[in-house]
Amino acid sequence: MDPRLIDDIPCNGPCRKRFRPATVNMDQATASILRSSGRDSGLRWLCPQCRQLDGPLRLAELPPELWITIFRHLDNLSILEVRSTCHRWKDIVDLNLCLRQNFSIEFERNFTMDQRYYPGNLFPAPSASLRDAKIITVDAWWPSFGPGLTVLSLGGCEIALPTLLGMLKETPNLTELLLIGIKYTSVEEIRVDFRLEKLRDLSCESVFDVFIDIFPRLRYFDLRTMSEDEEDIACRLLQSVQSTLTELTCSFSPSMLERIASMSQLHPAHVFHLGKKETVAQLCQIKMFQESIEDFCVTADNAALCEIGRNLRKLKSLRVDIESDEITFVPSFLAEMTRLSRLYLFGQPGDNTQLVNFGRFRNPNLANLHLYFLIIVAGSLHSYLSQCPNIQAINMVNCAVDSWDDIFAPRFGSLRRLCLAQITATHNSASIPNLACNLQELRISNSDIPIQVLIQFILRCPQLEILNFCFMENITDKLVLVFDRLPKLRKFSIYKGALTDISVDFIIEKCPRLVVDISGDQMISKTGNRRLKDFARFR
């Protein structure tokens, strides 16, 4: 054995090689002890090469994985600044979808894309939108941009079908495609040699035979309008993707539903019916739909809705645009839908003349209730909500009630979220029982609710965490002065209220942990606003 190897020791640097240290100016006994591999001397031995690296780590030496972890904590604007700092950081951002996923490119409107068009500084965003553009050719720049896209939206564009197909060929990673309001200057269907295997969502207003070849794995298909000539193509496209399709939005015709009934593998869980209400009963007779539909959107009267309730046995979510000739709409269909957990009821926007009487119907599994553009018969909402023991969220927009009792008086043991926007009441008074409510979030806007009614209700909610008001000029200091009686309150925001410096003083003194956002036209002095900003900054 080479006697020199006896004195070699392992380097503790990145090379890990053995080397012979230069133990000069030491007697032989001391040097032998320090170099001994069998003794823990506490020394960190570095070879000459590693000793040169043993200093502060330079930024350029940090691995890309570490930079990605750091950049993930930045907002979009900061990521753009990072990208423009140096070529290395630009490459790190451009090559990692996790850093680019929140970016979207929106091209210029009313622009012609031809041989002379070349977008400069094109960020490799995963989403792109083209609106009102005349697209002649994009061959000069699209092949390098398209592969990074996962979402592509064309709206109101003028384009030839062969040009569109050429663009799609360069987007192999596309998962979502929207083609809305397209004016096709040519519908020549050229032979294609590609398929978009990753495309899951397709929304369009025209269908072509070539779509059957290039979209083999659709999960969501939205075809809101089509000509009679396109109906056959649409049915053949549905036939080709029936085993993967889970969501379907379509203006169903009787003949189309007849063909769909023969597609044994078509089991969509979500269906948006845009056809006439006369076709609802026909749709409900399709056996596969009876066994699969959990979420249904429809324009219908009560009779059609009862048919839905009797046949769609797995229905959990229902959105209804009410179409009724009756003066008062009585939703007796609710009695047929015992499994319902989410209900959306829409009257006519801008009309607000649809009268609804909820009667004494009961939905034990209802968790979410959304009401829009309705006039609610006195006492009926109170009665209905009292029969929904598992209600967790209520959202009401542009509705009229007889009194605030209908909304605030029911006993809400399970309610967690209440959102009210543009709600009016014939009678402003309310008798709110002293019953505890487990509400965690309350959002109210543009509703002239008496301040005393609000205070009474809020004090019923010891679990309240989030309180948000918008365009509520009736919100005064009186409400803020009860915040110390809400132990869980952590966030308060108001836009355009009537608060004064009294609220500022109270919040700073009594609510040191509260996250506050007070903006819009208030009655707070400049000094009060400065104190509020300091409170928000240093809390």
TIVOSE-610603 format. One line per 3 residues: number of its first residue (from 0); for each residue x, y, z of C-alpha. Coordinates in Angstrom, 1 decimal. Layout:
BEGIN
NUM) X/Y/Z; ... .
END
This chain:
BEGIN
0) 0.0/0.0/0.0; 1.2/3.5/-0.9; 2.3/5.0/2.5 .
3) 1.2/8.4/1.2; -2.5/7.2/1.3; -2.3/6.7/5.0 .
6) -2.2/10.5/5.5; -4.9/11.3/2.9; -8.2/12.5/4.3 .
9) -11.6/13.0/2.6; -12.5/16.6/1.5; -15.7/18.0/3.1 .
12) -16.4/20.1/0.1; -18.6/19.2/-2.9; -15.9/17.1/-4.6 .
15) -15.6/14.6/-1.7; -12.3/13.4/-2.9; -9.4/12.3/-0.7 .
18) -6.4/14.6/-0.6; -3.2/15.1/1.4; -3.4/18.3/3.5 .
21) -0.3/20.5/3.8; 0.1/20.4/7.5; 3.1/22.7/7.6 .
24) 4.6/24.3/10.7; 3.3/21.4/12.8; 5.2/18.7/14.6 .
27) 4.6/15.2/13.3; 2.5/14.0/16.3; 0.1/16.9/16.1 .
30) -0.3/16.6/12.3; -1.0/12.9/12.6; -3.7/13.4/15.1 .
33) -5.4/16.1/13.0; -5.3/14.0/9.9; -6.5/10.8/11.6 .
36) -9.8/9.6/10.1; -10.6/7.7/13.3; -10.7/10.8/15.4 .
39) -13.4/13.5/15.4; -11.3/16.6/15.6; -14.1/19.0/14.8 .
42) -12.2/20.4/11.8; -13.7/20.8/8.3; -11.1/19.8/5.8 .
45) -11.3/21.3/2.3; -9.0/20.5/-0.7; -7.5/23.5/-2.4 .
48) -10.0/23.5/-5.2; -13.1/23.4/-2.9; -11.5/26.0/-0.6 .
51) -11.7/28.5/-3.5; -15.5/27.9/-3.7; -16.0/28.2/0.1 .
54) -17.5/31.7/0.1; -20.8/33.4/-0.2; -22.9/31.6/-2.8 .
57) -23.4/33.8/-5.9; -27.0/34.2/-7.2; -26.0/32.8/-10.6 .
60) -25.2/29.5/-8.9; -28.7/29.0/-7.3; -30.5/26.1/-9.1 .
63) -33.6/26.8/-11.2; -35.8/24.8/-8.8; -35.0/27.3/-6.0 .
66) -35.8/30.3/-8.2; -39.1/28.7/-9.2; -40.0/28.3/-5.5 .
69) -39.2/31.9/-4.8; -41.0/33.3/-7.9; -44.2/31.4/-7.0 .
72) -44.7/33.9/-4.2; -44.7/36.9/-6.5; -47.7/38.6/-8.1 .
75) -48.1/38.9/-11.9; -46.5/42.3/-12.1; -43.5/41.2/-10.1 .
78) -43.0/38.1/-12.3; -43.0/40.4/-15.4; -40.3/42.5/-13.8 .
81) -38.3/39.4/-12.9; -38.6/38.1/-16.5; -37.1/41.4/-17.8 .
84) -34.1/41.3/-15.4; -31.9/38.8/-17.2; -31.9/36.1/-19.8 .
87) -31.6/33.3/-17.2; -34.7/34.4/-15.2; -36.6/35.0/-18.4 .
90) -35.9/31.4/-19.4; -36.9/30.1/-15.9; -40.3/31.9/-16.2 .
93) -41.0/31.0/-19.8; -40.3/27.3/-19.3; -42.4/26.8/-16.2 .
96) -46.2/26.8/-16.6; -46.7/27.2/-12.9; -45.2/30.7/-13.2 .
99) -47.2/31.6/-16.3; -50.6/30.0/-15.6; -52.3/33.2/-14.4 .
102) -51.3/35.3/-17.5; -53.5/35.9/-20.5; -52.7/37.7/-23.8 .
105) -55.4/39.8/-25.3; -54.5/40.9/-28.8; -55.6/44.2/-30.3 .
108) -59.2/44.6/-31.4; -60.3/45.6/-34.9; -56.9/44.6/-36.3 .
111) -55.9/42.8/-39.5; -53.4/40.0/-39.0; -51.7/39.4/-42.3 .
114) -48.1/38.9/-43.6; -47.0/42.3/-42.2; -48.4/41.7/-38.7 .
117) -45.8/40.5/-36.2; -46.5/41.0/-32.4; -43.5/42.2/-30.6 .
120) -42.5/41.1/-27.0; -45.0/38.3/-27.0; -45.2/36.8/-23.6 .
123) -45.6/33.0/-23.6; -48.9/33.1/-21.7; -51.0/29.9/-21.5 .
126) -54.2/31.8/-22.5; -54.9/34.0/-25.5; -57.9/36.0/-26.7 .
129) -58.5/37.5/-30.1; -61.5/39.8/-30.5; -63.0/41.5/-33.6 .
132) -59.9/40.7/-35.7; -59.5/39.9/-39.3; -57.2/36.9/-39.4 .
135) -55.6/36.3/-42.8; -52.4/34.6/-41.9; -50.3/34.1/-38.7 .
138) -47.7/31.7/-40.1; -44.8/34.0/-39.2; -45.2/33.9/-35.5 .
141) -48.0/31.5/-34.4; -45.9/28.3/-34.7; -43.7/29.5/-31.9 .
144) -46.5/30.9/-29.8; -49.2/28.3/-30.2; -47.6/25.3/-28.4 .
147) -47.6/27.1/-25.1; -51.3/27.7/-25.2; -53.9/25.8/-23.1 .
150) -56.8/28.2/-23.6; -57.7/30.0/-26.9; -60.7/32.3/-27.4 .
153) -61.8/33.8/-30.7; -64.7/36.2/-30.5; -66.3/38.2/-33.4 .
156) -63.3/37.4/-35.7; -63.3/37.0/-39.5; -61.3/34.0/-40.5 .
159) -61.3/31.2/-43.1; -61.8/27.7/-41.8; -58.5/26.4/-43.3 .
162) -56.7/29.3/-41.5; -58.3/28.3/-38.2; -57.3/24.7/-38.6 .
165) -53.8/25.8/-39.4; -53.7/27.7/-36.1; -55.1/24.7/-34.1 .
168) -52.5/22.4/-35.6; -49.9/24.5/-33.8; -51.6/24.2/-30.4 .
171) -51.1/20.6/-29.3; -51.5/21.4/-25.6; -54.9/23.2/-25.9 .
174) -57.5/22.2/-23.3; -60.1/24.8/-23.9; -61.4/26.4/-27.1 .
177) -64.0/29.1/-27.5; -65.3/30.1/-31.0; -68.0/32.7/-30.6 .
180) -69.5/35.0/-33.2; -67.1/33.8/-35.9; -67.6/35.0/-39.5 .
183) -66.1/32.3/-41.7; -64.8/33.7/-45.0; -64.4/30.2/-46.2 .
186) -65.8/26.9/-44.9; -63.6/24.6/-47.1; -62.8/21.6/-45.0 .
189) -59.2/20.6/-45.8; -57.7/17.3/-44.9; -56.0/17.4/-41.5 .
192) -53.2/15.3/-40.1; -53.5/16.2/-36.4; -55.8/15.7/-33.4 .
195) -56.1/17.8/-30.2; -55.9/14.9/-27.7; -55.8/17.3/-24.7 .
198) -58.8/19.4/-25.7; -61.6/19.0/-23.1; -63.8/22.1/-23.4 .
201) -65.3/23.3/-26.7; -67.7/26.2/-27.1; -68.9/27.2/-30.6 .
204) -71.8/28.4/-32.7; -71.0/26.4/-35.8; -69.8/22.8/-36.2 .
207) -68.0/21.2/-39.1; -67.2/17.5/-40.0; -63.5/18.1/-39.4 .
210) -64.3/18.7/-35.7; -65.2/15.0/-35.4; -61.6/14.2/-36.4 .
213) -59.7/16.6/-34.3; -61.6/16.7/-31.0; -61.7/13.1/-29.8 .
216) -61.9/13.6/-26.0; -64.4/16.4/-25.3; -65.7/16.6/-21.7 .
219) -67.6/19.8/-22.2; -69.5/20.8/-25.3; -71.4/24.1/-25.7 .
222) -73.3/24.5/-28.9; -75.9/27.3/-28.3; -77.0/27.9/-31.8 .
225) -76.9/25.9/-35.0; -78.7/25.6/-38.4; -80.7/22.6/-39.4 .
228) -77.8/21.6/-41.7; -75.5/21.5/-38.7; -77.7/19.4/-36.5 .
231) -76.6/16.2/-38.2; -72.9/17.1/-37.7; -73.6/18.0/-34.1 .
234) -75.2/14.6/-33.5; -72.3/12.7/-35.1; -69.8/14.7/-33.0 .
237) -71.8/13.8/-29.9; -71.8/10.2/-31.0; -68.0/10.3/-31.3 .
240) -67.4/11.7/-27.8; -70.2/10.1/-25.9; -67.9/8.1/-23.7 .
243) -66.0/11.1/-22.4; -68.6/13.9/-22.4; -69.8/15.0/-19.0 .
246) -71.2/18.5/-19.6; -73.6/19.4/-22.5; -75.1/22.8/-23.4 .
249) -77.3/22.7/-26.5; -80.5/24.0/-28.1; -82.1/20.5/-28.3 .
252) -84.7/19.9/-31.0; -87.1/16.9/-31.0; -85.2/15.1/-33.8 .
255) -81.9/15.7/-32.1; -83.2/14.2/-28.8; -84.4/11.1/-30.8 .
258) -80.9/10.5/-32.0; -79.3/11.2/-28.6; -81.6/8.5/-27.1 .
261) -79.7/5.9/-29.0; -76.3/6.9/-27.7; -76.0/4.3/-25.0 .
264) -72.6/5.6/-23.6; -73.7/9.3/-23.3; -74.1/10.0/-19.6 .
267) -73.6/13.7/-19.0; -73.8/14.9/-15.3; -74.4/18.5/-16.3 .
270) -77.0/19.6/-19.0; -78.0/23.1/-20.0; -81.2/22.8/-22.0 .
273) -81.7/25.8/-24.4; -84.5/24.3/-26.5; -88.2/25.0/-26.2 .
276) -90.0/24.0/-23.0; -92.0/21.5/-25.0; -88.9/19.4/-25.4 .
279) -88.2/19.2/-21.7; -90.5/16.2/-21.2; -88.9/14.4/-24.2 .
282) -85.4/15.0/-22.7; -86.5/13.6/-19.3; -87.6/10.3/-20.9 .
285) -84.1/9.5/-22.1; -83.0/6.7/-19.9; -79.3/7.6/-19.8 .
288) -80.1/11.2/-18.8; -82.4/9.9/-16.0; -79.5/8.0/-14.6 .
291) -76.8/10.6/-15.0; -78.0/14.2/-14.8; -77.1/15.8/-11.5 .
294) -77.0/19.5/-12.6; -79.7/20.8/-14.9; -80.3/24.3/-16.3 .
297) -83.6/25.1/-18.1; -86.2/27.7/-19.0; -89.6/26.1/-18.0 .
300) -92.9/26.4/-16.3; -93.9/24.5/-13.2; -95.5/21.6/-15.1 .
303) -92.2/20.9/-17.0; -90.3/21.3/-13.7; -92.5/18.7/-12.1 .
306) -91.7/16.3/-15.0; -88.0/17.0/-14.4; -88.4/16.2/-10.7 .
309) -90.2/12.9/-11.3; -87.7/11.6/-13.9; -84.2/13.0/-13.1 .
312) -83.8/11.0/-10.0; -80.1/12.0/-9.3; -80.7/15.7/-9.7 .
315) -78.8/17.8/-7.1; -78.5/21.2/-8.7; -81.2/23.1/-10.6 .
318) -81.1/26.5/-12.4; -84.5/27.7/-13.6; -85.4/30.7/-15.7 .
321) -89.1/30.9/-14.8; -91.5/31.0/-17.8; -95.0/31.1/-16.5 .
324) -98.3/32.6/-17.5; -99.6/32.5/-14.0; -99.7/35.7/-11.9 .
327) -98.2/33.9/-9.0; -95.6/31.2/-9.6; -96.0/28.4/-7.0 .
330) -92.9/26.1/-7.2; -94.7/22.8/-6.4; -91.9/21.0/-8.3 .
333) -89.8/21.3/-5.1; -91.9/18.6/-3.6; -90.6/16.2/-6.3 .
336) -86.9/17.0/-5.7; -86.0/15.7/-2.3; -82.3/15.3/-3.2 .
339) -81.9/18.9/-4.3; -78.9/20.6/-2.7; -78.6/23.8/-4.9 .
342) -81.4/25.9/-6.4; -81.2/28.9/-8.7; -84.5/30.7/-9.5 .
345) -84.5/33.6/-12.0; -87.3/36.0/-12.9; -87.1/38.4/-15.8 .
348) -84.1/40.9/-15.4; -85.3/44.5/-15.5; -88.9/43.4/-15.0 .
351) -89.2/42.3/-11.3; -92.8/41.4/-11.7; -92.5/37.6/-11.2 .
354) -94.5/36.9/-8.0; -93.4/33.7/-6.2; -95.1/31.9/-3.4 .
357) -92.9/29.3/-1.8; -95.8/28.0/0.3; -94.9/25.3/2.8 .
360) -92.6/23.2/0.6; -89.7/21.4/2.2; -86.2/20.5/0.9 .
363) -84.2/18.8/3.7; -81.0/18.6/1.6; -81.0/22.1/0.2 .
366) -77.6/23.8/1.0; -77.5/26.7/-1.4; -80.4/29.0/-2.5 .
369) -80.0/31.7/-5.1; -82.9/34.0/-6.0; -82.9/36.7/-8.7 .
372) -85.4/39.3/-9.9; -88.4/38.0/-7.9; -91.2/39.4/-5.8 .
375) -91.8/37.0/-2.9; -95.2/36.6/-1.3; -95.3/37.7/2.3 .
378) -94.2/35.1/4.8; -93.6/32.4/2.2; -89.8/32.7/2.1 .
381) -89.7/32.6/5.9; -91.8/29.5/5.9; -89.7/27.8/3.2 .
384) -86.4/28.6/4.8; -87.6/27.2/8.1; -88.2/23.9/6.3 .
387) -84.7/23.7/4.9; -82.7/22.6/8.0; -79.4/22.2/6.1 .
390) -79.3/25.6/4.3; -75.7/26.9/4.3; -75.7/29.8/1.7 .
393) -78.4/32.2/0.6; -77.8/34.7/-2.3; -80.5/37.2/-3.2 .
396) -80.2/39.8/-6.0; -82.9/42.3/-7.1; -85.6/40.8/-5.1 .
399) -88.6/42.3/-3.1; -89.9/41.0/0.1; -92.9/42.0/2.3 .
402) -90.7/42.7/5.4; -87.2/42.0/6.6; -88.6/39.2/8.8 .
405) -88.7/37.0/5.7; -84.9/37.1/5.5; -83.7/37.7/9.0 .
408) -86.2/36.0/11.3; -85.9/32.3/10.4; -83.9/30.1/12.7 .
411) -80.6/29.5/10.8; -78.8/26.8/12.6; -76.7/25.8/9.6 .
414) -76.5/29.0/7.6; -72.9/30.1/7.0; -73.1/32.7/4.2 .
417) -75.7/35.4/3.4; -75.4/37.8/0.4; -78.0/40.4/-0.3 .
420) -77.9/42.9/-3.3; -80.6/45.4/-4.2; -83.2/44.0/-1.9 .
423) -86.3/46.0/-1.0; -89.0/45.5/1.6; -92.6/46.8/1.6 .
426) -92.5/47.2/5.4; -89.2/48.3/7.0; -89.9/47.0/10.4 .
429) -88.8/43.5/11.6; -89.2/41.3/14.6; -86.1/39.3/15.0 .
432) -86.1/36.5/17.6; -83.2/36.2/19.9; -82.0/32.9/18.4 .
435) -78.3/32.1/17.9; -77.2/31.9/14.3; -73.9/30.3/13.0 .
438) -73.5/32.8/10.2; -69.8/33.3/9.3; -70.1/35.7/6.3 .
441) -72.5/38.6/5.6; -72.4/40.7/2.4; -75.0/43.4/1.7 .
444) -75.1/46.0/-1.1; -77.6/48.6/-2.3; -80.3/47.6/0.2 .
447) -82.0/50.1/2.5; -82.1/47.9/5.6; -82.8/49.8/8.9 .
450) -79.6/50.0/10.9; -81.4/48.7/14.0; -82.5/45.6/12.1 .
453) -79.0/44.9/11.0; -77.6/45.3/14.5; -80.2/43.0/16.0 .
456) -79.4/40.3/13.4; -75.6/40.7/13.6; -75.7/40.3/17.4 .
459) -77.4/36.9/16.8; -74.3/35.8/15.0; -71.4/35.2/17.4 .
462) -69.5/33.1/14.8; -69.5/36.0/12.3; -66.0/36.4/10.7 .
465) -66.5/38.5/7.5; -68.7/41.6/7.2; -68.9/43.4/3.9 .
468) -71.1/46.4/2.8; -71.2/48.3/-0.5; -73.3/51.4/-1.4 .
471) -74.9/51.3/2.1; -75.2/54.9/3.2; -77.4/53.9/6.1 .
474) -74.4/52.1/7.8; -73.4/54.4/10.7; -71.2/54.3/13.7 .
477) -73.9/52.5/15.6; -73.1/49.2/13.8; -69.3/49.5/14.3 .
480) -69.8/50.1/18.0; -71.1/46.5/18.5; -68.0/44.9/17.0 .
483) -66.5/44.2/20.4; -69.4/41.8/20.9; -68.4/39.8/17.9 .
486) -65.5/37.7/19.1; -64.8/36.0/15.8; -64.9/39.0/13.5 .
489) -61.7/39.3/11.5; -62.5/41.3/8.4; -64.7/44.4/7.9 .
492) -65.0/46.3/4.6; -67.4/49.0/3.5; -67.6/51.1/0.4 .
495) -69.7/54.3/0.5; -71.2/54.2/3.9; -71.7/56.9/6.6 .
498) -69.0/56.2/9.1; -67.2/59.0/11.1; -64.1/59.3/13.2 .
501) -66.0/57.6/16.0; -65.8/54.3/14.1; -62.0/54.9/13.5 .
504) -61.4/55.5/17.2; -63.4/52.4/18.2; -61.7/50.1/15.8 .
507) -58.2/51.2/16.8; -58.9/50.9/20.5; -61.3/47.9/20.7 .
510) -60.5/45.8/17.6; -56.7/45.7/17.2; -56.7/42.4/15.1 .
513) -59.5/43.4/12.7; -58.6/43.7/9.0; -60.3/46.9/7.8 .
516) -61.1/48.3/4.4; -63.1/51.5/4.6; -63.3/53.4/1.3 .
519) -65.7/55.5/-0.9; -67.5/58.6/0.4; -67.5/58.3/4.2 .
522) -67.7/61.1/6.8; -64.2/60.4/8.2; -61.8/63.4/8.5 .
525) -58.4/63.5/6.9; -56.8/62.8/10.3; -59.1/59.9/10.8 .
528) -58.2/58.5/7.4; -54.5/58.8/8.1; -54.9/57.0/11.4 .
531) -56.9/54.3/9.7; -54.1/53.8/7.1; -51.5/53.6/9.9 .
534) -53.6/51.1/11.7; -53.9/48.9/8.6; -50.1/49.2/8.0 .
537) -48.9/48.4/11.4; -51.5/46.0/12.8 .
END
